[in-house]
């Protein structure tokens, strides 16, 4: 999850996160930072708010979990 804005040539975007639903479940890992509901995101930092990885028996299963 990033704050990159496609309408602004993927420049970092800023503002308040109003809704955040964190993925969860078996084989789902979230490495998060400032990405949470109510966070005030400034444009001066890395645009990566959270990284999601999945694990399963096959690539297709991982894709479905994503």
N, C-alpha and C positions, 0 to 999 in steps of 0.2 A: 504494500500500500504506500503510495507516494502522494505528494502534494503537487506533482507536475500537472500543469494545465495545458491540455492539447490545443485549446483555443488561443494560447499565447506562446506557441512554438515550444511547448513543454518547459516553460520557465516555472520556477517554484512559485506556488501560490500560498496565500496566507489567509488566516481567519480562524473562527471558532468551530470546533467539531461539534455539531449538534446531535448527530446520531452515530453510534458506533456499536456494532455487533461483532464480537470477536469469534472467529471460527473455533471449533473445538471438536473433539472426538478421538477415537482410536486412530493412531497414525497421523495425527495432525499436530504440528508444532508451530507455535507463534513466538517469534522473537520480537518483542515490541519495545518501543521507547516512548515518545511523547504522544502516541496515538491512543487517546481515550476520550470518552464523551466529556465535553466541557473544556477540553484543552484549547488554549489560545496559541495557535501555530504562527510563529513569526517567519518572515521570508529570509532570514539571515543564516539558516542552518541547513543541514543535509535534508533533502526532501523525502528521504526514506523514513516512514513512520513505523512500519512493521513489516516483518518478513515472514511469509507463511511457507512451510515445507510440509510435504506429505510423504508417507511411507506405506507401501503395500506390496503385494506379491508381483504385480505386473505394472508396467507403465500406464496402461489404460486404467487400471484401478486407481492409481495415483491421480491421474487427470480427473476422474470422476469425483474424488474427494476434494480436489481443488474447486 
